[in-house]
Amino acid sequence: MKTQQPIRFHNLDAITEWSTQHADEIYQVSRWGEGYFQVSDKGDLCVSPNRKTAGPMINMMEVVEEIKSKGIEFPAVIRFHDILRSQVAMLNKTFRETIEEARFNGSYCGVYPIKVNQMREVVEEIVDAGAPFNYGLEAGSKPELIAALAMNMNHNSLTVVNGYKDKDLLRLALLGIQLGRKVIVVVEKYSELTDLMKLSQEIGVEPMIGLRAKISTKSSGKWASSGGDYAKFGLTITEILQAVKYMKSIDKAHCLKLLHFHIGSQIPDIRTIKDSINEGARIYAKLWKEGAKLEFFDVGGGVGLNYDGTRSNSASSTNYTIKDYCADVVYILKQICDLEDVPHPNIVSESGRAITAHHSCMVTNVFGALEIGEASNFNTDKIINENILVTNMRDLSIELTEKNYQEVYNDATKLKEESISAFKLGILTLDERAKLETLYWQICKKIVGSASRDEYAPDEILHLKSQMAHQYLCNFSIFQSAPDTWAIGQILPVMPIHKLNEKPTELCTLVDITCDSDGKIDNFLSADGPTNTVPMHKLVKDEDYYIGLFMTGAYQDIMGDNHNCFGRLNEVHVFMDDDDPTDFYIEEVIMGNKASTVLSTLQYNPETLAQTVKYAIDTQVKRGKIRPREGVGLTDFYENCLKSYTYLKKEK
Ligand SMILES: *Cc1c(COP(=O)(O)O)cnc(C)c1O
């Protein structure tokens, strides 16, 4: 599914005098960071949770130190709850200001779609920060509505229910109405409407109803199929008209409250948004004239983020800001309502990604580097009677210059292929094959060096360079912490969180610790667009090197799975505190899964496992194969492993 990217490299050689300004550029911090993240003069990545440079500034390395001092292992999720609050306030204020400026008569009543991150602490923080704005919640399933009904106690905010519904889900929504809440059931499928009306009559509670329109505007990007005629959700125009007729016929047209559409997540292009508002506004106006006096106009989610820093209409970016978005929604809706001479409705939006993405990140340690042809000190000296293939490879390595590298590469590659055939035929010994391959990789390394200095290096050689990049082995699972980079090729910002005052010299790809060859990241941002490698510092023996994977608060945190039994991560919740010398405090620590927890979810019984292994050890002790003292130690060791974190443990 991943698209082939053109081969681009960070041109580190061009930077002679490194400054933290270069770090900002190479990792595009100011772009994707949106004012929340910046590089300090000392070279640490810092967070300003309310985007004010004069306000509190949290040094991520100080957070890491505190995490270490509490004995919490990495990888760890770090949540900055104040960023969530800032984003909620920013979205609501921007809509309010735009509405005022446009002299729009409706108000803004946004909802947070909890599927984007259902963590209780996240939802709680959003509800709390949104209270002054009557910001509500959106639920897309039974368990989500069960949570939303208990989380959103504000009678003035909306609870919007999307997704396919059974009778229990409809009944839960009506329960919300009985509790005095504004719960709007959005009909995705015609039969839900008749089911709902039947149920409402049975229990004598009038519902609040929304209609989801299948509008024809289609988005580009990775979620394009959420819109258009063949979308999974929503009513066709014919069905909508039929619904209005039906509601009028049973004298319940006043229950129709909201028009909804949602054309997909991470909409890259502002023109798509303009088109969808245009089409939606016309539908709203025409329905109003048909007698459906709707009060709310729900534009769904889809506000995208600038993950790759390019501010373009590429799939990992957007060519608009939240301000542009709000302006388009308000002004286009107003213009069409005025033209059609219908009242301005209240505006609802369901932005999830834009609210949550920035607040959380994953921090982990790099465990080591995997290098192709690493054993480069293998003795390749000439011996008498050596195989001619080895001699030829050695000659090639001597012939190699800055000028003839393409030619030498062709010959060396051919020779290496021949050597494999020779080995299979039994002509080449194991030692000779090792020598030949060592020489080959030494040649390739030199070629890559020459190509880096050559502006016109051929694609094939650039490809070699990208293939020979170091692989940094990072203590995490992409399937748990960044599923979208694996599943749909989404770019997420990745960078070291310290040493940013030193020039990174290694171009790397990142591999995780799962036994899956897909468990890697080889698609990164750069100032010129996507690239296969990320600049990292040379690893120093006995020194920790920490990297962060950013903008994981939307979907990534919550969709991850336990591939290879790597479970949920340790999590720390950081709050800002201007009066504290560090500007922060850790409010809560949620311990990640232990091996036993992950195994239990797969129907293993940890106690039985421990007993079985203990029995096997005891048997070996009886047979005299293991000494009794050692046996006790081994039993304890197995049990401790069961109780410990699923990720790699750092040796002290
Ligand atoms: C997923 C979803 C959203 C959230 O979309 P974002 O792109 O995260 O803002 C909103 N509404 C509906 C109906 C959804 O399915």
PDBQT file of the ligand as one rigid body, heavy atoms in Angstrom, charges set to zero:
ROOT
HETATM    1  C1  LIG A 701     -13.713   9.595  12.687  1.00  0.00    +0.000 C 
HETATM    2  C2  LIG A 701     -14.799  10.566  12.630  1.00  0.00    +0.000 A 
HETATM    3  C3  LIG A 701     -14.566  11.886  13.037  1.00  0.00    +0.000 A 
HETATM    4  C4  LIG A 701     -13.218  12.414  13.443  1.00  0.00    +0.000 C 
HETATM    5  O1  LIG A 701     -12.485  12.766  12.322  1.00  0.00    +0.000 OA
HETATM    6  P1  LIG A 701     -11.084  13.549  12.455  1.00  0.00    +0.000 P 
HETATM    7  O2  LIG A 701     -10.559  13.490  11.086  1.00  0.00    +0.000 OA
HETATM    8  O3  LIG A 701     -10.263  12.830  13.434  1.00  0.00    +0.000 OA
HETATM    9  O4  LIG A 701     -11.383  14.928  12.880  1.00  0.00    +0.000 OA
HETATM   10  C5  LIG A 701     -15.651  12.737  13.033  1.00  0.00    +0.000 A 
HETATM   11  N1  LIG A 701     -16.873  12.332  12.653  1.00  0.00    +0.000 NA
HETATM   12  C6  LIG A 701     -17.114  11.063  12.238  1.00  0.00    +0.000 A 
HETATM   13  C7  LIG A 701     -18.465  10.675  11.841  1.00  0.00    +0.000 C 
HETATM   14  C8  LIG A 701     -16.086  10.145  12.210  1.00  0.00    +0.000 A 
HETATM   15  O5  LIG A 701     -16.315   8.907  11.787  1.00  0.00    +0.000 OA
ENDROOT
TORSDOF 0
